[in-house]
Amino acid sequence: MALLAGCSEPEPVQDAGLDEAPPAAEREVAEPGDSADADDAAVGAVVIAPMPPPPAETDTNEIPVDVIMITPAPHLGQAVTGTVEVAEVPFDRGFWIEKNGQRMFAMIAQSPNMEDEVHVEAGQTLRLAGVVYSSELASDIAGEVEPGAMEAIAGQPAFLLVDARNISVIDAPER
């Protein structure tokens, strides 16, 4: 069992209406002296996008992991919301989600407001909201990321970046 930082009760997060990931030239880089607003990244790290609002507790739509991984291009930069099955949790901030044999790596976005912890285990069903990114943007993830997690992302065409506040466990395996 890995511990992923986040809140047990999702808090509303303002949706910035992100239609696609900004080109590298348009992404903002945090500079020394910049204001430390709600979820600013570490100095020098690229802020790659705001997170979508948390999913409604009644949202039972599955995130189409299989479709995203087979044809990632139309999904890049898109917010996705729904349920996923956790296949494996190899890292503190990362886990594999799976559907119909297609696996996608989900990374928890680091935030200075990560006070509580969400316990994510293989076999759980999660309700979450995040943004699909090209693996080429993995080096832009703010904060420390375990080297193995970066390698997992690099081996895929896309990954899911999720705010910990947008994760809730809706079903867990029996112990």
C-alpha positions as a LaTeX table, in Angstrom:
\begin{tabular}{lrrr}
\hline
Residue & $x$ (\AA) & $y$ (\AA) & $z$ (\AA) \\
\hline
Met1 & 0.00 & 0.00 & 0.00 \\
Ala2 & 1.39 & 3.39 & $-0.98$ \\
Leu3 & 0.33 & 6.64 & 0.57 \\
Leu4 & $-0.76$ & 9.40 & $-1.76$ \\
Ala5 & $-1.15$ & 12.86 & $-0.30$ \\
Gly6 & $-4.51$ & 14.55 & $-0.68$ \\
Cys7 & $-7.74$ & 15.33 & 1.11 \\
Ser8 & $-10.28$ & 12.70 & 2.02 \\
Glu9 & $-13.11$ & 15.11 & 1.14 \\
Pro10 & $-12.65$ & 16.60 & $-2.35$ \\
Glu11 & $-12.72$ & 20.41 & $-2.39$ \\
Pro12 & $-13.97$ & 22.40 & $-5.37$ \\
Val13 & $-11.17$ & 23.40 & $-7.73$ \\
Gln14 & $-11.80$ & 26.17 & $-10.21$ \\
Asp15 & $-11.99$ & 24.91 & $-13.81$ \\
Ala16 & $-9.98$ & 27.16 & $-16.10$ \\
Gly17 & $-11.67$ & 25.76 & $-19.22$ \\
Leu18 & $-8.49$ & 24.12 & $-20.47$ \\
Asp19 & $-9.13$ & 22.80 & $-23.97$ \\
Glu20 & $-5.64$ & 21.54 & $-24.71$ \\
Ala21 & $-2.21$ & 21.51 & $-23.16$ \\
Pro22 & $-0.43$ & 24.81 & $-23.79$ \\
Pro23 & 2.50 & 24.67 & $-26.21$ \\
Ala24 & 5.90 & 24.79 & $-24.51$ \\
Ala25 & 6.31 & 28.45 & $-25.46$ \\
Glu26 & 3.07 & 29.37 & $-23.66$ \\
Arg27 & 3.62 & 27.43 & $-20.44$ \\
Glu28 & 4.49 & 29.54 & $-17.43$ \\
Val29 & 7.63 & 28.96 & $-15.40$ \\
Ala30 & 7.55 & 29.87 & $-11.73$ \\
Glu31 & 10.30 & 32.39 & $-10.98$ \\
Pro32 & 11.86 & 33.36 & $-7.64$ \\
Gly33 & 9.66 & 36.03 & $-6.05$ \\
Asp34 & 6.46 & 34.97 & $-7.84$ \\
Ser35 & 3.44 & 34.96 & $-5.55$ \\
Ala36 & 2.73 & 31.61 & $-3.94$ \\
Asp37 & $-0.92$ & 31.23 & $-4.94$ \\
Ala38 & $-2.95$ & 28.13 & $-4.07$ \\
Asp39 & $-1.21$ & 25.45 & $-6.12$ \\
Asp40 & 1.95 & 27.10 & $-7.45$ \\
Ala41 & 4.70 & 24.71 & $-8.45$ \\
Ala42 & 8.23 & 24.80 & $-7.12$ \\
Val43 & 10.47 & 27.60 & $-8.41$ \\
Gly44 & 11.77 & 26.68 & $-11.85$ \\
Ala45 & 9.11 & 24.04 & $-12.43$ \\
Val46 & 6.63 & 24.48 & $-15.23$ \\
Val47 & 2.99 & 24.94 & $-14.23$ \\
Ile48 & 1.36 & 22.78 & $-16.89$ \\
Ala49 & $-2.36$ & 23.22 & $-16.13$ \\
Pro50 & $-5.06$ & 23.75 & $-13.58$ \\
Met51 & $-7.03$ & 20.72 & $-12.50$ \\
Pro52 & $-10.68$ & 20.17 & $-13.36$ \\
Pro53 & $-13.29$ & 20.30 & $-10.60$ \\
Pro54 & $-13.75$ & 17.14 & $-8.53$ \\
Pro55 & $-16.23$ & 14.59 & $-9.87$ \\
Ala56 & $-19.72$ & 14.49 & $-8.42$ \\
Glu57 & $-20.34$ & 11.69 & $-5.94$ \\
Thr58 & $-22.98$ & 10.34 & $-8.31$ \\
Asp59 & $-20.60$ & 10.19 & $-11.30$ \\
Thr60 & $-20.31$ & 6.52 & $-12.28$ \\
Asn61 & $-18.96$ & 7.02 & $-15.81$ \\
Glu62 & $-15.74$ & 5.16 & $-16.40$ \\
Ile63 & $-12.73$ & 7.05 & $-17.67$ \\
Pro64 & $-11.99$ & 5.45 & $-21.09$ \\
Val65 & $-8.41$ & 4.44 & $-20.28$ \\
Asp66 & $-8.39$ & 1.93 & $-23.14$ \\
Val67 & $-9.53$ & 4.47 & $-25.74$ \\
Ile68 & $-7.12$ & 7.14 & $-24.47$ \\
Met69 & $-4.13$ & 4.80 & $-24.66$ \\
Ile70 & $-5.00$ & 3.45 & $-28.13$ \\
Thr71 & $-5.60$ & 6.93 & $-29.62$ \\
Pro72 & $-4.10$ & 9.48 & $-27.21$ \\
Ala73 & $-3.83$ & 12.53 & $-29.52$ \\
Pro74 & $-7.49$ & 13.69 & $-29.34$ \\
His75 & $-7.41$ & 13.39 & $-25.52$ \\
Leu76 & $-4.20$ & 15.33 & $-24.81$ \\
Gly77 & $-4.89$ & 18.37 & $-22.64$ \\
Gln78 & $-8.45$ & 17.21 & $-21.99$ \\
Ala79 & $-9.99$ & 16.97 & $-18.54$ \\
Val80 & $-11.43$ & 13.56 & $-17.71$ \\
Thr81 & $-13.76$ & 12.69 & $-14.86$ \\
Gly82 & $-15.16$ & 9.37 & $-13.69$ \\
Thr83 & $-14.23$ & 6.05 & $-12.18$ \\
Val84 & $-11.11$ & 3.93 & $-12.67$ \\
Glu85 & $-9.82$ & 0.59 & $-11.45$ \\
Val86 & $-6.41$ & 0.68 & $-9.74$ \\
Ala87 & $-4.18$ & $-2.07$ & $-11.13$ \\
Glu88 & $-0.96$ & $-1.35$ & $-9.20$ \\
Val89 & 0.49 & 1.27 & $-6.81$ \\
Pro90 & 4.28 & 1.24 & $-7.23$ \\
Phe91 & 5.02 & 4.83 & $-6.16$ \\
Asp92 & 3.99 & 7.36 & $-3.50$ \\
Arg93 & 2.61 & 9.78 & $-6.11$ \\
Gly94 & 1.83 & 7.37 & $-8.94$ \\
Phe95 & $-0.35$ & 4.37 & $-9.74$ \\
Trp96 & $-1.50$ & 2.34 & $-12.73$ \\
Ile97 & $-5.13$ & 2.38 & $-13.84$ \\
Glu98 & $-6.43$ & $-0.21$ & $-16.27$ \\
Lys99 & $-9.35$ & $-1.00$ & $-18.57$ \\
Asn100 & $-9.65$ & $-3.80$ & $-21.14$ \\
Gly101 & $-5.95$ & $-4.63$ & $-20.87$ \\
Gln102 & $-4.78$ & $-1.06$ & $-21.49$ \\
Arg103 & $-2.83$ & 0.54 & $-18.65$ \\
Met104 & $-2.28$ & 4.23 & $-18.01$ \\
Phe105 & $-0.07$ & 5.83 & $-15.40$ \\
Ala106 & $-1.76$ & 8.33 & $-13.08$ \\
Met107 & 0.43 & 10.87 & $-11.27$ \\
Ile108 & $-0.66$ & 12.89 & $-8.25$ \\
Ala109 & 0.08 & 16.60 & $-8.76$ \\
Gln110 & 2.12 & 17.98 & $-5.88$ \\
Ser111 & 0.53 & 20.86 & $-4.05$ \\
Pro112 & 1.65 & 22.84 & $-1.02$ \\
Asn113 & $-1.83$ & 22.16 & 0.42 \\
Met114 & $-1.37$ & 18.36 & 0.64 \\
Glu115 & $-2.10$ & 17.84 & 4.32 \\
Asp116 & $-4.14$ & 14.66 & 4.46 \\
Glu117 & $-3.40$ & 11.35 & 2.83 \\
Val118 & $-5.47$ & 9.20 & 0.52 \\
His119 & $-4.69$ & 5.50 & 0.78 \\
Val120 & $-4.71$ & 3.98 & $-2.71$ \\
Glu121 & $-4.40$ & 0.23 & $-3.13$ \\
Ala122 & $-4.47$ & $-2.15$ & $-6.07$ \\
Gly123 & $-8.01$ & $-3.39$ & $-6.66$ \\
Gln124 & $-9.73$ & $-0.20$ & $-5.53$ \\
Thr125 & $-12.23$ & 1.68 & $-7.63$ \\
Leu126 & $-11.60$ & 5.42 & $-7.52$ \\
Arg127 & $-13.68$ & 8.37 & $-8.58$ \\
Leu128 & $-11.31$ & 11.05 & $-9.84$ \\
Ala129 & $-10.78$ & 14.02 & $-12.13$ \\
Gly130 & $-7.57$ & 14.88 & $-13.93$ \\
Val131 & $-5.98$ & 16.03 & $-17.17$ \\
Val132 & $-4.45$ & 13.79 & $-19.87$ \\
Tyr133 & $-0.95$ & 14.85 & $-20.95$ \\
Ser134 & 1.61 & 13.68 & $-23.44$ \\
Ser135 & 4.49 & 11.81 & $-21.81$ \\
Glu136 & 6.74 & 14.47 & $-23.35$ \\
Leu137 & 5.50 & 16.84 & $-20.61$ \\
Ala138 & 6.45 & 14.49 & $-17.75$ \\
Ser139 & 9.62 & 16.44 & $-16.98$ \\
Asp140 & 7.39 & 19.48 & $-16.29$ \\
Ile141 & 5.68 & 17.87 & $-13.28$ \\
Ala142 & 6.27 & 20.03 & $-10.24$ \\
Gly143 & 7.99 & 18.65 & $-7.16$ \\
Glu144 & 10.08 & 15.59 & $-6.57$ \\
Val145 & 9.06 & 12.58 & $-8.61$ \\
Glu146 & 10.57 & 9.17 & $-8.03$ \\
Pro147 & 12.84 & 8.16 & $-10.93$ \\
Gly148 & 10.89 & 4.98 & $-11.59$ \\
Ala149 & 7.69 & 7.00 & $-11.93$ \\
Met150 & 9.28 & 9.18 & $-14.61$ \\
Glu151 & 10.38 & 6.04 & $-16.45$ \\
Ala152 & 6.84 & 4.62 & $-16.26$ \\
Ile153 & 5.43 & 7.80 & $-17.78$ \\
Ala154 & 8.14 & 7.99 & $-20.45$ \\
Gly155 & 7.22 & 4.48 & $-21.63$ \\
Gln156 & 3.68 & 5.57 & $-22.55$ \\
Pro157 & 2.17 & 8.01 & $-25.05$ \\
Ala158 & 0.07 & 9.72 & $-22.34$ \\
Phe159 & $-0.40$ & 9.95 & $-18.59$ \\
Leu160 & $-3.07$ & 11.30 & $-16.25$ \\
Leu161 & $-2.23$ & 14.14 & $-13.84$ \\
Val162 & $-4.63$ & 14.21 & $-10.87$ \\
Asp163 & $-5.03$ & 16.62 & $-7.97$ \\
Ala164 & $-5.19$ & 14.63 & $-4.70$ \\
Arg165 & $-8.31$ & 16.59 & $-3.72$ \\
Asn166 & $-10.04$ & 15.05 & $-6.75$ \\
Ile167 & $-9.60$ & 11.43 & $-5.67$ \\
Ser168 & $-12.09$ & 9.46 & $-3.64$ \\
Val169 & $-12.22$ & 5.73 & $-2.98$ \\
Ile170 & $-15.63$ & 4.30 & $-3.86$ \\
Asp171 & $-14.88$ & 0.59 & $-3.62$ \\
Ala172 & $-12.06$ & $-1.32$ & $-1.98$ \\
Pro173 & $-11.04$ & $-4.98$ & $-2.16$ \\
Glu174 & $-12.01$ & $-7.16$ & 0.77 \\
Arg175 & $-9.22$ & $-7.89$ & 3.20 \\
\hline
\end{tabular}
